Amino acid sequence: MTTSIDRPALVPVWDGPTRLFHWLLPFLVLSAWISYRYAESFGDVRLVWHRANGLTVLVLIVWRLLWGAVGSSTSRFSSFVRSPAKAVDYARALRAGPGPKYLGHNPLGAYAVLALLAALGFQASLGLFAIDENDIVGGPLFRLVGSAMRKDITELHEWNFFYIVLTLIAVHLAANLYYRVIKKEPLITAMVTGKKPAADYADASEAALVARPWWRAFVCLLAAKAMVFGTILALGGRLAL
């Protein structure tokens, strides 16, 4: 299928809110690391910037879970999370040849997405109980656990970031590079423009975009914020940075 000037026709694949989430999340993760690593250089001894980043990441993760239920078709978990057997079959197909093309997440990539969301959600949740190395300032819920537990959680918070989160990010980047260079699939471009060239995709010919996506996304954001902050307050935590 081509246009009048012999360029492939483009079909919608990702809605605007999904694309914004995709780029905002890594920015916040990087910002969280910078704000912790260089806190003293910035004069932020109370880690205000770092804690704000962590809370924002947690809200975004919850938002993505909600959007996975009410967003456009390619953003819904029900449309791209398939059985483990399907993921194995897809991996075998890749080894044997080009493999089928997917408009949205392929069966293997879907589990990578879930793993990264889970790891980042776990990281941000640990931060609610973690404390700084001087035992002066901590997450909103650090007072709910004893000093020994706070130390263990803080160590797990650091370990999870360096060994799980960074590993999954590296895998994600490598996979995108593989699809761009080897398979010639414009995954990164599609996450910028929201469109892909029309093709015989295994899951759908094009995405079914929801009406008024930004308004719907804003409502989900309010709900996510209420869920995160409401839970913290209900547990007796403090939101003041």
N, C-alpha and C positions, 0 to 999 in steps of 0.2 A: 504493500500500500504506500503510495507516494503522492506528494503534492504536485502542482503544475510545474514546479521548477526542480522536480526529481529529488526532493528532500523527503526523508521518511516522515510520515505523519506522526504527530505526538499525541499521546493519550495521558490523561491524568492518572497519577499514582499516589502521591502524598499530598494531604491537605496542608494548609498553612500552619495551623497549630502544631501538627506533628513535626514539621520541618523546624519550626522555632524551638521546640523542645529538644530536638536532636542536636542543634548547635549550641543551645544555651546550657545544656547539662555539662558537656565537656569543659566549657568556659568556666562554669562554677566550680568544677572539680579542680581545675588548674588554679583558679583564684583561691580556693580553700587551701591548697598546698602552699602557694606563695604567701598567703596571709599568715600561715603558721611558721613556715621556714624563715621568713624575714620579718616577723612581728616586731622584734626589737629594733631593727633598722627603721621600721615605719613608726616607731614610738607607740605601737599598739600592745602594751604590756598586758592588757586585759583580754587580748584576743577577740576583740569585738567583731572585727572583720571576719575572722575565721569562723566564729560561732554563727554569725549571720549567714555566711555561705552554707554552713552545714544545715541550718534550719531551712534555707531556701531549697537545697537539694532534696531534703526530706519531703517538703511540700510538693516539689515537682515530681518526685517518684509516685506519691499518692495521686497526684493529678494524672500521671500517665496510666495508672491502674484504672482510674475512672474513665479516661479517654479511650482506654482499651475496650470499654463496654458501650460507649455512646458516640465514638468518633466515626470517621469515614471507614469504608470497608477494609482497606489495607491496614488501618490502625487497630482494628479490633482483634483481640486475641483469638476469638472464635474463628477468625478467617485464616490465620496463619500458623497457629500452634497446632501441630499435627502429632500423631502418635510417634513414639520413639522409633518404631519400625519404619515409618515413612522417612525419618531423618537418616536412618541407616541405609535405606534403599537409595536415597538421594546421594549420600556419600559414595556408595558403590558405583552409581551412575557416573559421578564425576571422575572416578578412577578409570572407568571404562571408556569415557569419551567426553564430549562437550556437556552432556547432561541436559535435562529440561530447563527452560528459562521460566522464571517466575516474575510476575509483575511486582509483587510485594516481597516480603521475606520468604526465602526458600525454607524448606523443612529443617535444615541444619542451622541456618542462620537464626531461625526463630528461637532455638534453644540458647544460642549465644546471646541474643537480646535478653531473654529471661534471666540468664546467669548474670549478666552485667547489671540489670535492674536490681536483682536480688542482692548482689554484692554491694552496690552503692546504697541501697536501702538499709542494709545491715551496717554499713560504715557510718551512715548518718545517725542511725539509731544508737549505735555504740557511743557516738559523740554526745548524746544526751546525758550520759553518765560519766564521761571521761573528765579528767582534771589535768591542769597543766603541771609541768615538772616541778613547780614550786609550791604545789598544793594551795594555790591562792584563788584561782578562778576555774570554774568547770562548766559543764553543760547544765541545762535547766533542771535535770533530775539527779544531779550528782549527790545531793544530800540524802537521797532515798537509800543509798547503799553505804556500807561501812568503808573505812579507809583502805583495807586490804582488797576488797572487791573493786573499789575505784581504781586501784593500781592495776589489778588484773585486766579490767575492762579497757583501761588506757593503753596497756601493752597490746591487747588484742586489736584495739582501734588502729594502732600503728602497723601491726603485723598484717592485718587484713588489707590495708591500703597498699603496702609495698609488695605483698606476695600474691594477693588475689585480685584486687582492683586493677593494679598496673599490668598484671599478666593478661587479664581479660581485655583491657584496652589495647594492649599490644596485639593480641589475637584479632581483635576487631579491625585494627588498622591494617594488619597483614592480609586479612581476608578481603578487605576493600581494595587493597593494592592488587591482589591476585585477580579479582574480578575485573578490575580496570585494565590491567596490563595483559593478562593471559586470556581471559574470556571476552574482553572488549565490551563489557557491560557497563553502562554509565551510571553506576550506583550513586557515586558522589554527586554527579551532575543532577541526577534526579532528586536528590535530597536538597538541592539548591533551588531548582526550577519547579519541582513538583510534577515533572512529566518525564515520560520515557518514549522512545520510538515505538510505534505500534508493531506488534509481533505476535506470534502464536504462543502466548504464555500459557503455562500449565494451570494457573490458578484462576485468572480472569483476564479478559481482554482490556479492561480499564477499570479504574477505581470508581466506586459509587460514593461520590462526595456528599456529605451531609449539608443540608441547608443552613445558612448562617453559622458557619463553623466557628468564627471568632466569638460570637455571642455565646454559643454553647460551650466553648472552651473557657470563657471567662466565668461562667456559672460553675464549671467543674473546678476552676482554680479557687473560687470562693469556698466551695465545699471542701476541697483538699486542705485549705488553710484552716478552716474551722475544725476539721478532723484532727489535724496535727496539733494546733495550738490548744484546742479544747481538751484533747487527751492529756497534754502536758499539764494544763491547769487542773484538770480533774485529779491527777496524781499528786498534786501539791507542788508542782514545779514552778519555776519563775521564768518569765519571758524577758525580763529586763536584761539588756546586754551591757 
